[in-house]
Amino acid sequence: MEKLNPMPYEPQTWINTLWEALDHARDEYDDDEWDEICNAMAWNTEALECVDPMTLEEVGKESE
């Protein structure tokens, strides 16, 4: 994932930053809690018309 750099008018940077923070806290949640967090993040991502950063990473790996 890219360097943390949330920008005020770039919602994709907000989503990327939140996922990065959550990734570091993953061990704090059980699987059911993590599923709920992922659902909430997916809804936020969709509402902000952004792309799931994990999808962006997968696309980047395929083009290498």
Wavefront OBJ file of the C-alpha trace (Angstrom):
o trace
v 0.000 0.000 0.000
v 1.123 3.531 -0.625
v 2.638 5.821 1.989
v 0.045 7.224 4.379
v -0.929 10.603 3.062
v -4.636 11.354 3.509
v -5.628 14.390 1.484
v -8.694 16.533 2.300
v -10.405 16.240 -1.090
v -9.264 12.738 -2.092
v -11.520 10.133 -0.447
v -9.441 7.260 -1.828
v -6.580 8.399 0.412
v -8.914 8.246 3.428
v -9.911 4.672 2.635
v -6.281 3.650 2.088
v -5.271 5.188 5.425
v -8.064 3.475 7.336
v -7.273 0.077 5.821
v -3.611 0.486 6.680
v -4.467 1.282 10.309
v -6.930 -1.606 10.512
v -4.376 -3.990 9.046
v -2.081 -3.266 11.992
v -4.920 -3.913 14.447
v -6.228 -7.114 12.798
v -5.106 -9.357 15.659
v -7.310 -7.397 18.072
v -10.526 -8.737 16.489
v -12.084 -12.161 16.172
v -13.266 -13.336 12.755
v -16.875 -12.184 13.247
v -15.782 -8.724 14.360
v -13.364 -8.504 11.442
v -16.161 -9.412 9.017
v -18.265 -6.559 10.402
v -15.365 -4.134 10.040
v -14.810 -5.276 6.452
v -18.511 -4.798 5.691
v -18.459 -1.280 7.101
v -15.317 -0.445 5.142
v -16.858 -1.828 1.935
v -19.949 0.328 2.443
v -17.800 3.409 3.081
v -15.666 2.637 0.047
v -18.748 2.310 -2.145
v -20.454 5.418 -0.716
v -17.337 7.473 -1.400
v -17.073 5.964 -4.906
v -13.591 4.662 -4.159
v -11.795 1.409 -4.928
v -10.861 -1.237 -2.379
v -7.085 -0.738 -1.946
v -6.569 -4.508 -1.874
v -8.078 -4.683 -5.340
v -5.673 -1.965 -6.451
v -2.722 -3.981 -5.115
v -3.887 -7.117 -6.934
v -4.191 -5.219 -10.203
v -0.696 -3.818 -9.698
v 0.771 -7.290 -9.134
v -0.899 -8.633 -12.287
v 0.627 -5.895 -14.423
v 4.178 -6.638 -13.213
l 1 2 3 4 5 6 7 8 9 10 11 12 13 14 15 16 17 18 19 20 21 22 23 24 25 26 27 28 29 30 31 32 33 34 35 36 37 38 39 40 41 42 43 44 45 46 47 48 49 50 51 52 53 54 55 56 57 58 59 60 61 62 63 64
